[in-house]
Amino acid sequence: MTFSLGIVGAGQFSGQFAKLFQAHPGVSDVYVTDLLPQRAEQLTAAEGLAGTFPTYEAMLESRAVDAVAIFTQRWTHAPLVLQGLGAGKHVFSAVPMAISTQEIAEILDAVKSTGLTYMMGETSQYNPATVHARNRIAEGAFGRLFYAEGDYVHDMDLGFYEAYQYSGGEGWKSTASYPPLLYPTHSVGGVLGAWQTHAVSVSALGVVDERGDGVFDRSVSQFDNDVSNATALFEVAGGGSFRTNEFRRVGYPSHIRESRFRFFGTEASMEQLATVALWQDKTGVEDISELLEPKPTTSPDDPSLQHIAPELRAAFTSGSAPVHDRARLPREFDEMRNGHEGSHHFLADDFVTAVNSRTLPPVNAWVAARYTLPGIVAHESARQGGARLEIPDFGDAPQP
């Protein structure tokens, strides 16, 4: 059983997934559309895709397309997702799910009413640290888990200026000020992807940017945002807490590891830094760095990556880590480039499997809501000077 797929947005990130969807035996044809038609045409030619559509609306009207994968600017996802579901298409969406509680509620309603597949492609779901913590939590190795930390620490100077210029055109500074806490799923999802709970309240604080280059300047920002670094402390259901950091001005080698995690339980703990990861209990310390380290499959100097800032290339070249269980993946992926610490192969396969089997993907709409909504409420908390705010919960996915 196969289905056809339309890629929406022909940028740097979508091209990597176009390769994977094109190679997956569960996908027949792959099409693409972009607001800049030449980018869609270039991607189609480079990957031998089935063709292009002049607009997203034309793609949705076509019977040749069964599903869409959205790789557009992060604040545009929810309206495009709703359009896709409304047109009867299954939807894969890059992160974040949405930027408001109302948008999340509307997506959940649309998924329920249509019965279509929705999946958010959160890379931290398969971050090796998250995978290992998830496995050890399932075994009960932590004892009672009561605290965790998730950081997404990516300095603007390490490739983000180029990325925003590529995607934002002449007005790129207005969008480069995107609020850190509205892009929370790498840090929140990495914690909750292992710890089976959800956030119920938050207090957050932001740091006003001082660079003075027009980025994170409220007079320029499309989002009225001048905060470049933010920290949030979440309370979770069942007792316990976790803290996340979203940093865009930070002296840290994000090109080595931009997401990192820590988990603390009554019997054991696990900590990850840029170049080392440790498992610890009351008897000693075990270095688990090798277990969590993806092995690069492509050189960062590969000609196919020349259009990507050098500091960002690691996100497109990582292979799998020993902790990853690749047995379920199609053999077509065995020699293909992976990315974001080994997550891309699993995310592509999750979506294809869910559509073809009509089962819920791991990061379904209800899980995506729990990964996204905490950041939305945290952003409001920071605007209110750290006020502790309740986080609504839409519950678990309905059982078939």
ZADO-671377 format. One record per residue (C-alpha): residue number from 0; residue in one letter; x, y, z. Coordinates in steps of 0.25 Angstrom, whole numbers, m for minus. Example, Ala and Ser with C-alpha at 12.3 -4.5 7.8 and 13.67 -1.06 7.14 Angstrom:
% ZADO-671377
<n: 0 res: A x: 49 y: m18 z: 31>
<n: 1 res: S x: 55 y: m4 z: 29>
% end
This chain:
% ZADO-671377
<n: 0 res: M x: 0 y: 0 z: 0>
<n: 1 res: T x: 5 y: 14 z: m4>
<n: 2 res: F x: 1 y: 28 z: m4>
<n: 3 res: S x: 6 y: 41 z: m11>
<n: 4 res: L x: 11 y: 53 z: m4>
<n: 5 res: G x: 12 y: 68 z: m6>
<n: 6 res: I x: 24 y: 75 z: 0>
<n: 7 res: V x: 20 y: 89 z: 4>
<n: 8 res: G x: 33 y: 98 z: 4>
<n: 9 res: A x: 45 y: 95 z: m3>
<n: 10 res: G x: 55 y: 100 z: 7>
<n: 11 res: Q x: 68 y: 94 z: 13>
<n: 12 res: F x: 61 y: 85 z: 23>
<n: 13 res: S x: 50 y: 80 z: 14>
<n: 14 res: G x: 60 y: 75 z: 3>
<n: 15 res: Q x: 65 y: 65 z: 13>
<n: 16 res: F x: 52 y: 59 z: 16>
<n: 17 res: A x: 48 y: 59 z: 1>
<n: 18 res: K x: 59 y: 49 z: m1>
<n: 19 res: L x: 54 y: 40 z: 10>
<n: 20 res: F x: 40 y: 41 z: 6>
<n: 21 res: Q x: 44 y: 38 z: m9>
<n: 22 res: A x: 52 y: 26 z: m5>
<n: 23 res: H x: 41 y: 20 z: 5>
<n: 24 res: P x: 34 y: 8 z: m1>
<n: 25 res: G x: 21 y: 13 z: 5>
<n: 26 res: V x: 21 y: 26 z: m3>
<n: 27 res: S x: 18 y: 26 z: m18>
<n: 28 res: D x: 20 y: 40 z: m24>
<n: 29 res: V x: 26 y: 52 z: m17>
<n: 30 res: Y x: 22 y: 66 z: m22>
<n: 31 res: V x: 26 y: 80 z: m17>
<n: 32 res: T x: 21 y: 94 z: m17>
<n: 33 res: D x: 28 y: 107 z: m12>
<n: 34 res: L x: 25 y: 122 z: m12>
<n: 35 res: L x: 37 y: 123 z: m20>
<n: 36 res: P x: 35 y: 114 z: m32>
<n: 37 res: Q x: 49 y: 113 z: m36>
<n: 38 res: R x: 52 y: 106 z: m22>
<n: 39 res: A x: 42 y: 96 z: m25>
<n: 40 res: E x: 47 y: 93 z: m39>
<n: 41 res: Q x: 61 y: 92 z: m34>
<n: 42 res: L x: 57 y: 82 z: m23>
<n: 43 res: T x: 49 y: 74 z: m33>
<n: 44 res: A x: 60 y: 73 z: m43>
<n: 45 res: A x: 71 y: 70 z: m32>
<n: 46 res: E x: 63 y: 58 z: m26>
<n: 47 res: G x: 55 y: 54 z: m38>
<n: 48 res: L x: 42 y: 57 z: m32>
<n: 49 res: A x: 28 y: 55 z: m39>
<n: 50 res: G x: 26 y: 70 z: m41>
<n: 51 res: T x: 22 y: 83 z: m36>
<n: 52 res: F x: 10 y: 91 z: m33>
<n: 53 res: P x: 8 y: 106 z: m35>
<n: 54 res: T x: 2 y: 108 z: m22>
<n: 55 res: Y x: m2 y: 101 z: m9>
<n: 56 res: E x: m17 y: 102 z: m13>
<n: 57 res: A x: m14 y: 95 z: m26>
<n: 58 res: M x: m7 y: 84 z: m19>
<n: 59 res: L x: m19 y: 82 z: m9>
<n: 60 res: E x: m29 y: 82 z: m21>
<n: 61 res: S x: m21 y: 71 z: m28>
<n: 62 res: R x: m26 y: 56 z: m27>
<n: 63 res: A x: m11 y: 53 z: m30>
<n: 64 res: V x: m7 y: 56 z: m15>
<n: 65 res: D x: m12 y: 48 z: m3>
<n: 66 res: A x: m4 y: 55 z: 8>
<n: 67 res: V x: 4 y: 68 z: 10>
<n: 68 res: A x: 17 y: 70 z: 18>
<n: 69 res: I x: 18 y: 85 z: 22>
<n: 70 res: F x: 32 y: 91 z: 23>
<n: 71 res: T x: 29 y: 106 z: 24>
<n: 72 res: Q x: 32 y: 117 z: 33>
<n: 73 res: R x: 29 y: 113 z: 47>
<n: 74 res: W x: 18 y: 122 z: 50>
<n: 75 res: T x: 10 y: 118 z: 38>
<n: 76 res: H x: 8 y: 103 z: 41>
<n: 77 res: A x: m5 y: 103 z: 47>
<n: 78 res: P x: m13 y: 110 z: 36>
<n: 79 res: L x: m7 y: 101 z: 26>
<n: 80 res: V x: m9 y: 89 z: 34>
<n: 81 res: L x: m24 y: 93 z: 35>
<n: 82 res: Q x: m25 y: 95 z: 20>
<n: 83 res: G x: m19 y: 82 z: 17>
<n: 84 res: L x: m28 y: 74 z: 27>
<n: 85 res: G x: m40 y: 82 z: 21>
<n: 86 res: A x: m36 y: 77 z: 7>
<n: 87 res: G x: m36 y: 63 z: 12>
<n: 88 res: K x: m21 y: 61 z: 12>
<n: 89 res: H x: m12 y: 54 z: 23>
<n: 90 res: V x: m2 y: 64 z: 29>
<n: 91 res: F x: 12 y: 64 z: 33>
<n: 92 res: S x: 16 y: 77 z: 40>
<n: 93 res: A x: 30 y: 82 z: 44>
<n: 94 res: V x: 30 y: 88 z: 58>
<n: 95 res: P x: 24 y: 95 z: 64>
<n: 96 res: M x: 10 y: 91 z: 63>
<n: 97 res: A x: 4 y: 105 z: 65>
<n: 98 res: I x: 6 y: 118 z: 72>
<n: 99 res: S x: m7 y: 119 z: 80>
<n: 100 res: T x: m16 y: 111 z: 88>
<n: 101 res: Q x: m27 y: 114 z: 79>
<n: 102 res: E x: m19 y: 108 z: 67>
<n: 103 res: I x: m16 y: 95 z: 74>
<n: 104 res: A x: m31 y: 93 z: 78>
<n: 105 res: E x: m35 y: 95 z: 64>
<n: 106 res: I x: m25 y: 85 z: 59>
<n: 107 res: L x: m30 y: 75 z: 69>
<n: 108 res: D x: m44 y: 77 z: 65>
<n: 109 res: A x: m40 y: 75 z: 50>
<n: 110 res: V x: m33 y: 62 z: 53>
<n: 111 res: K x: m44 y: 57 z: 61>
<n: 112 res: S x: m55 y: 61 z: 51>
<n: 113 res: T x: m47 y: 56 z: 38>
<n: 114 res: G x: m41 y: 44 z: 44>
<n: 115 res: L x: m28 y: 47 z: 36>
<n: 116 res: T x: m14 y: 45 z: 40>
<n: 117 res: Y x: m7 y: 57 z: 46>
<n: 118 res: M x: 8 y: 56 z: 51>
<n: 119 res: M x: 18 y: 67 z: 56>
<n: 120 res: G x: 32 y: 64 z: 52>
<n: 121 res: E x: 39 y: 67 z: 66>
<n: 122 res: T x: 53 y: 62 z: 64>
<n: 123 res: S x: 55 y: 61 z: 79>
<n: 124 res: Q x: 46 y: 49 z: 80>
<n: 125 res: Y x: 58 y: 41 z: 74>
<n: 126 res: N x: 69 y: 49 z: 80>
<n: 127 res: P x: 78 y: 38 z: 86>
<n: 128 res: A x: 77 y: 44 z: 100>
<n: 129 res: T x: 62 y: 44 z: 99>
<n: 130 res: V x: 62 y: 29 z: 94>
<n: 131 res: H x: 71 y: 24 z: 105>
<n: 132 res: A x: 64 y: 31 z: 116>
<n: 133 res: R x: 50 y: 26 z: 110>
<n: 134 res: N x: 56 y: 12 z: 110>
<n: 135 res: R x: 62 y: 13 z: 124>
<n: 136 res: I x: 49 y: 19 z: 130>
<n: 137 res: A x: 41 y: 8 z: 124>
<n: 138 res: E x: 50 y: m2 z: 131>
<n: 139 res: G x: 48 y: 6 z: 144>
<n: 140 res: A x: 63 y: 9 z: 145>
<n: 141 res: F x: 61 y: 23 z: 150>
<n: 142 res: G x: 52 y: 19 z: 161>
<n: 143 res: R x: 42 y: 30 z: 163>
<n: 144 res: L x: 46 y: 41 z: 153>
<n: 145 res: F x: 43 y: 55 z: 159>
<n: 146 res: Y x: 52 y: 65 z: 151>
<n: 147 res: A x: 57 y: 67 z: 137>
<n: 148 res: E x: 64 y: 78 z: 128>
<n: 149 res: G x: 63 y: 80 z: 114>
<n: 150 res: D x: 72 y: 91 z: 106>
<n: 151 res: Y x: 71 y: 96 z: 92>
<n: 152 res: V x: 84 y: 105 z: 92>
<n: 153 res: H x: 86 y: 110 z: 78>
<n: 154 res: D x: 94 y: 123 z: 77>
<n: 155 res: M x: 89 y: 132 z: 65>
<n: 156 res: D x: 103 y: 134 z: 61>
<n: 157 res: L x: 105 y: 119 z: 58>
<n: 158 res: G x: 97 y: 118 z: 45>
<n: 159 res: F x: 83 y: 125 z: 49>
<n: 160 res: Y x: 86 y: 138 z: 42>
<n: 161 res: E x: 88 y: 131 z: 29>
<n: 162 res: A x: 76 y: 122 z: 31>
<n: 163 res: Y x: 67 y: 134 z: 34>
<n: 164 res: Q x: 73 y: 142 z: 22>
<n: 165 res: Y x: 70 y: 130 z: 13>
<n: 166 res: S x: 56 y: 128 z: 18>
<n: 167 res: G x: 52 y: 143 z: 21>
<n: 168 res: G x: 57 y: 151 z: 9>
<n: 169 res: E x: 59 y: 165 z: 10>
<n: 170 res: G x: 51 y: 166 z: 23>
<n: 171 res: W x: 58 y: 155 z: 30>
<n: 172 res: K x: 61 y: 163 z: 43>
<n: 173 res: S x: 46 y: 164 z: 46>
<n: 174 res: T x: 45 y: 149 z: 46>
<n: 175 res: A x: 58 y: 146 z: 52>
<n: 176 res: S x: 53 y: 151 z: 65>
<n: 177 res: Y x: 43 y: 139 z: 66>
<n: 178 res: P x: 41 y: 137 z: 82>
<n: 179 res: P x: 50 y: 126 z: 87>
<n: 180 res: L x: 38 y: 120 z: 96>
<n: 181 res: L x: 29 y: 119 z: 83>
<n: 182 res: Y x: 39 y: 109 z: 78>
<n: 183 res: P x: 39 y: 100 z: 90>
<n: 184 res: T x: 37 y: 86 z: 84>
<n: 185 res: H x: 52 y: 82 z: 84>
<n: 186 res: S x: 54 y: 84 z: 99>
<n: 187 res: V x: 40 y: 81 z: 104>
<n: 188 res: G x: 38 y: 69 z: 94>
<n: 189 res: G x: 52 y: 63 z: 98>
<n: 190 res: V x: 47 y: 63 z: 112>
<n: 191 res: L x: 33 y: 58 z: 110>
<n: 192 res: G x: 37 y: 49 z: 99>
<n: 193 res: A x: 43 y: 41 z: 110>
<n: 194 res: W x: 35 y: 44 z: 123>
<n: 195 res: Q x: 21 y: 40 z: 121>
<n: 196 res: T x: 14 y: 52 z: 127>
<n: 197 res: H x: 10 y: 66 z: 123>
<n: 198 res: A x: 12 y: 80 z: 128>
<n: 199 res: V x: 1 y: 86 z: 137>
<n: 200 res: S x: 7 y: 100 z: 140>
<n: 201 res: V x: 19 y: 109 z: 137>
<n: 202 res: S x: 27 y: 121 z: 141>
<n: 203 res: A x: 36 y: 127 z: 131>
<n: 204 res: L x: 46 y: 138 z: 130>
<n: 205 res: G x: 53 y: 145 z: 118>
<n: 206 res: V x: 65 y: 152 z: 116>
<n: 207 res: V x: 64 y: 165 z: 107>
<n: 208 res: D x: 74 y: 165 z: 96>
<n: 209 res: E x: 86 y: 175 z: 96>
<n: 210 res: R x: 93 y: 172 z: 82>
<n: 211 res: G x: 86 y: 185 z: 76>
<n: 212 res: D x: 87 y: 179 z: 61>
<n: 213 res: G x: 72 y: 180 z: 58>
<n: 214 res: V x: 69 y: 166 z: 62>
<n: 215 res: F x: 61 y: 164 z: 75>
<n: 216 res: D x: 57 y: 179 z: 73>
<n: 217 res: R x: 42 y: 181 z: 77>
<n: 218 res: S x: 42 y: 193 z: 67>
<n: 219 res: V x: 46 y: 183 z: 56>
<n: 220 res: S x: 40 y: 170 z: 61>
<n: 221 res: Q x: 28 y: 164 z: 54>
<n: 222 res: F x: 25 y: 157 z: 68>
<n: 223 res: D x: 27 y: 170 z: 77>
<n: 224 res: N x: 39 y: 162 z: 83>
<n: 225 res: D x: 52 y: 167 z: 89>
<n: 226 res: V x: 55 y: 154 z: 97>
<n: 227 res: S x: 67 y: 145 z: 92>
<n: 228 res: N x: 68 y: 136 z: 104>
<n: 229 res: A x: 58 y: 130 z: 112>
<n: 230 res: T x: 56 y: 120 z: 123>
<n: 231 res: A x: 43 y: 112 z: 128>
<n: 232 res: L x: 40 y: 104 z: 140>
<n: 233 res: F x: 29 y: 94 z: 138>
<n: 234 res: E x: 21 y: 86 z: 148>
<n: 235 res: V x: 16 y: 73 z: 143>
<n: 236 res: A x: 4 y: 64 z: 146>
<n: 237 res: G x: 6 y: 54 z: 156>
<n: 238 res: G x: 17 y: 62 z: 163>
<n: 239 res: G x: 31 y: 67 z: 159>
<n: 240 res: S x: 36 y: 78 z: 150>
<n: 241 res: F x: 45 y: 80 z: 138>
<n: 242 res: R x: 53 y: 93 z: 134>
<n: 243 res: T x: 55 y: 97 z: 119>
<n: 244 res: N x: 65 y: 107 z: 113>
<n: 245 res: E x: 63 y: 113 z: 100>
<n: 246 res: F x: 76 y: 121 z: 97>
<n: 247 res: R x: 79 y: 129 z: 84>
<n: 248 res: R x: 91 y: 137 z: 90>
<n: 249 res: V x: 100 y: 127 z: 97>
<n: 250 res: G x: 114 y: 124 z: 98>
<n: 251 res: Y x: 112 y: 109 z: 94>
<n: 252 res: P x: 116 y: 100 z: 83>
<n: 253 res: S x: 102 y: 97 z: 77>
<n: 254 res: H x: 108 y: 92 z: 64>
<n: 255 res: I x: 113 y: 80 z: 73>
<n: 256 res: R x: 100 y: 78 z: 81>
<n: 257 res: E x: 89 y: 88 z: 81>
<n: 258 res: S x: 79 y: 80 z: 89>
<n: 259 res: R x: 83 y: 73 z: 102>
<n: 260 res: F x: 76 y: 66 z: 114>
<n: 261 res: R x: 76 y: 62 z: 129>
<n: 262 res: F x: 67 y: 53 z: 136>
<n: 263 res: F x: 67 y: 51 z: 152>
<n: 264 res: G x: 60 y: 40 z: 159>
<n: 265 res: T x: 60 y: 34 z: 173>
<n: 266 res: E x: 70 y: 22 z: 169>
<n: 267 res: A x: 78 y: 28 z: 157>
<n: 268 res: S x: 80 y: 40 z: 148>
<n: 269 res: M x: 85 y: 43 z: 134>
<n: 270 res: E x: 93 y: 56 z: 129>
<n: 271 res: Q x: 97 y: 60 z: 116>
<n: 272 res: L x: 106 y: 71 z: 112>
<n: 273 res: A x: 112 y: 75 z: 98>
<n: 274 res: T x: 122 y: 64 z: 98>
<n: 275 res: V x: 119 y: 55 z: 109>
<n: 276 res: A x: 107 y: 47 z: 115>
<n: 277 res: L x: 107 y: 40 z: 128>
<n: 278 res: W x: 98 y: 30 z: 135>
<n: 279 res: Q x: 99 y: 31 z: 150>
<n: 280 res: D x: 93 y: 23 z: 162>
<n: 281 res: K x: 97 y: 22 z: 177>
<n: 282 res: T x: 109 y: 13 z: 174>
<n: 283 res: G x: 116 y: 21 z: 163>
<n: 284 res: V x: 117 y: 27 z: 149>
<n: 285 res: E x: 116 y: 21 z: 135>
<n: 286 res: D x: 120 y: 28 z: 123>
<n: 287 res: I x: 110 y: 26 z: 112>
<n: 288 res: S x: 115 y: 36 z: 102>
<n: 289 res: E x: 117 y: 25 z: 91>
<n: 290 res: L x: 104 y: 19 z: 93>
<n: 291 res: L x: 97 y: 33 z: 90>
<n: 292 res: E x: 107 y: 38 z: 79>
<n: 293 res: P x: 102 y: 37 z: 65>
<n: 294 res: K x: 112 y: 34 z: 54>
<n: 295 res: P x: 113 y: 44 z: 43>
<n: 296 res: T x: 108 y: 38 z: 29>
<n: 297 res: T x: 113 y: 50 z: 21>
<n: 298 res: S x: 124 y: 59 z: 21>
<n: 299 res: P x: 120 y: 74 z: 25>
<n: 300 res: D x: 129 y: 78 z: 12>
<n: 301 res: D x: 120 y: 69 z: 3>
<n: 302 res: P x: 116 y: 78 z: m9>
<n: 303 res: S x: 101 y: 76 z: m7>
<n: 304 res: L x: 102 y: 84 z: 6>
<n: 305 res: Q x: 109 y: 96 z: 0>
<n: 306 res: H x: 96 y: 104 z: 1>
<n: 307 res: I x: 95 y: 102 z: 16>
<n: 308 res: A x: 103 y: 110 z: 26>
<n: 309 res: P x: 115 y: 102 z: 31>
<n: 310 res: E x: 110 y: 103 z: 46>
<n: 311 res: L x: 97 y: 96 z: 42>
<n: 312 res: R x: 102 y: 85 z: 34>
<n: 313 res: A x: 104 y: 75 z: 45>
<n: 314 res: A x: 88 y: 75 z: 46>
<n: 315 res: F x: 88 y: 69 z: 32>
<n: 316 res: T x: 99 y: 59 z: 33>
<n: 317 res: S x: 98 y: 51 z: 46>
<n: 318 res: G x: 95 y: 36 z: 45>
<n: 319 res: S x: 89 y: 27 z: 55>
<n: 320 res: A x: 94 y: 25 z: 70>
<n: 321 res: P x: 96 y: 11 z: 76>
<n: 322 res: V x: 84 y: 13 z: 84>
<n: 323 res: H x: 75 y: 15 z: 72>
<n: 324 res: D x: 67 y: 2 z: 68>
<n: 325 res: R x: 67 y: 2 z: 53>
<n: 326 res: A x: 61 y: m11 z: 51>
<n: 327 res: R x: 48 y: m6 z: 47>
<n: 328 res: L x: 53 y: 4 z: 37>
<n: 329 res: P x: 52 y: 1 z: 22>
<n: 330 res: R x: 65 y: m4 z: 16>
<n: 331 res: E x: 65 y: 7 z: 6>
<n: 332 res: F x: 69 y: 16 z: 17>
<n: 333 res: D x: 81 y: 8 z: 21>
<n: 334 res: E x: 91 y: 16 z: 13>
<n: 335 res: M x: 84 y: 30 z: 13>
<n: 336 res: R x: 88 y: 42 z: 20>
<n: 337 res: N x: 81 y: 44 z: 33>
<n: 338 res: G x: 80 y: 57 z: 42>
<n: 339 res: H x: 77 y: 64 z: 55>
<n: 340 res: E x: 84 y: 53 z: 63>
<n: 341 res: G x: 78 y: 41 z: 55>
<n: 342 res: S x: 64 y: 45 z: 56>
<n: 343 res: H x: 60 y: 48 z: 41>
<n: 344 res: H x: 59 y: 33 z: 37>
<n: 345 res: F x: 50 y: 30 z: 49>
<n: 346 res: L x: 41 y: 42 z: 47>
<n: 347 res: A x: 39 y: 39 z: 32>
<n: 348 res: D x: 36 y: 25 z: 35>
<n: 349 res: D x: 26 y: 28 z: 46>
<n: 350 res: F x: 18 y: 37 z: 37>
<n: 351 res: V x: 18 y: 27 z: 25>
<n: 352 res: T x: 14 y: 15 z: 34>
<n: 353 res: A x: 3 y: 23 z: 41>
<n: 354 res: V x: m4 y: 27 z: 28>
<n: 355 res: N x: m3 y: 13 z: 22>
<n: 356 res: S x: m7 y: 6 z: 34>
<n: 357 res: R x: m17 y: 16 z: 39>
<n: 358 res: T x: m11 y: 16 z: 53>
<n: 359 res: L x: m7 y: 28 z: 62>
<n: 360 res: P x: 8 y: 32 z: 60>
<n: 361 res: P x: 16 y: 34 z: 73>
<n: 362 res: V x: 15 y: 49 z: 71>
<n: 363 res: N x: 1 y: 50 z: 68>
<n: 364 res: A x: m8 y: 63 z: 69>
<n: 365 res: W x: m10 y: 61 z: 84>
<n: 366 res: V x: 5 y: 58 z: 87>
<n: 367 res: A x: 8 y: 70 z: 79>
<n: 368 res: A x: m1 y: 79 z: 87>
<n: 369 res: R x: 6 y: 74 z: 100>
<n: 370 res: Y x: 20 y: 77 z: 93>
<n: 371 res: T x: 15 y: 91 z: 88>
<n: 372 res: L x: 5 y: 97 z: 97>
<n: 373 res: P x: 15 y: 98 z: 109>
<n: 374 res: G x: 24 y: 108 z: 102>
<n: 375 res: I x: 12 y: 116 z: 97>
<n: 376 res: V x: 8 y: 118 z: 112>
<n: 377 res: A x: 22 y: 120 z: 116>
<n: 378 res: H x: 24 y: 131 z: 106>
<n: 379 res: E x: 12 y: 138 z: 113>
<n: 380 res: S x: 17 y: 136 z: 126>
<n: 381 res: A x: 30 y: 143 z: 123>
<n: 382 res: R x: 23 y: 154 z: 117>
<n: 383 res: Q x: 16 y: 155 z: 131>
<n: 384 res: G x: 29 y: 155 z: 138>
<n: 385 res: G x: 29 y: 141 z: 142>
<n: 386 res: A x: 15 y: 139 z: 147>
<n: 387 res: R x: 11 y: 125 z: 149>
<n: 388 res: L x: 1 y: 121 z: 139>
<n: 389 res: E x: m7 y: 108 z: 137>
<n: 390 res: I x: m5 y: 100 z: 124>
<n: 391 res: P x: m18 y: 95 z: 118>
<n: 392 res: D x: m18 y: 80 z: 114>
<n: 393 res: F x: m26 y: 74 z: 103>
<n: 394 res: G x: m24 y: 60 z: 108>
<n: 395 res: D x: m19 y: 47 z: 101>
<n: 396 res: A x: m22 y: 43 z: 87>
<n: 397 res: P x: m36 y: 36 z: 86>
<n: 398 res: Q x: m35 y: 21 z: 85>
<n: 399 res: P x: m40 y: 15 z: 72>
% end
